[in-house]
Every structure is written in structure tokens, then in C-alpha cells.
Amino acid sequence: MDYEYKKLKEKLNTKLGEKLYCSCLAQYNKRFQKKDVLSLPYKYFKDIYKNGDRAKYEYEYFNIRVRLSYLQILAINDDKYLTELEETISAICDEYTWNLPTHILIDKENGKFDYSFIDLFCAETALALSETLFIFQDKLSFDIKERIKFSLKTKIIDNFESRSFWYEKNIGTNW
């Protein structure tokens, strides 16, 4: 497959690959170097429902995913980034939901959140972690690989298998 670790490493050694690597390294150094990977604060999640402030949560949410993207490329070329890649994966797996809070359905009768809804961002996070697991399968520690699998199962697979979604019932309308 074209996504095998060795083949990706070879592609980074091309002129175009080196340009991509240098660009990612520069952006990574500018935005993330010497900054700890932080989990999303629950306070930011609550602020969305208290005062409508979604900027802080979304900024941190997308920052973590951008960091993951840069580290995927950097770690292919240099193993020194593997530890931080694992820390970033761990922070993502720690999130109680991969949905954007504004996309979480609320049962108005009992005020409960439906964290099992799979929105686009939840699905994109699952895809990014799945790709990372596949590409770095021989590089990631056993526990991180298991955390990815567990998170994918509980946040995506179990949720998808245990319910039907509105778009499955509306096939033929706009789908």
C-alpha cells in the first residue's frame, strides 16, 4: 500500500517531500514547540452552554488536530517526534467526545446530551487516528495502539452499530 511507513518515508526524501517536511517543521516550531499537549478543558465545553462562547473550545479542539497532522509528518521522518505524537493521541483519546459541542444533540425532555451522535468532526478525528494507527503500527507503543482502538470502538463503532441515523432513513431525498 502507498501508506506504509517505509513508502511514506521515501516520499519525504523527494524534493516535494522535503518541501512539505520543512513547511510542517516550520509551522510546528512556530505554533507548538516547547508547548505541552493539553487536553480540552471542560470549562470551555460548559462555556458554550452557559454564555454561547464556543471560540475557546473550538480553538483548542482544532489546535490539537493540527498538531496531530504536523506530528504525523514529522514522525515519519524523525523518530524523536514519536513521544509527542503519542502524547497528542493520548490527549485526543481522553476527550469525552470528539464532536463539536454545538453539534451534540440535547434531549430537551430530560436535558441530557447525546454524545453518541457522530458528526463530521468526530468522524474526521476517527479517520486521523485510524490512519496514524495504520502508518505507525510498528512504531507506536502497545498501550497507545490499544487506546486508539478502544476510543474508535466506543466513540464510533459502538455508536454507529447501536442506532440508526436520520440520513439512513432519508435515502433518496438528498442523499
Secondary structure, DSSP 8 states (H G I E B T S, - for coil): -TTSHHHHHHHHTSHHHHHHHHHHHHHHHHHTTT-------HHHHHHHHHH---HHHHHHHHHHHHHHHHHHHHHHH-GGGHHHHHHHHHHHHH-S-SS-GGGSEEETTTTEEETT---HHHHHHHHHHHHHHHHTTTTS-HHHHHHHHHHHIIIIIHHHHT---HHHHTTTTT-
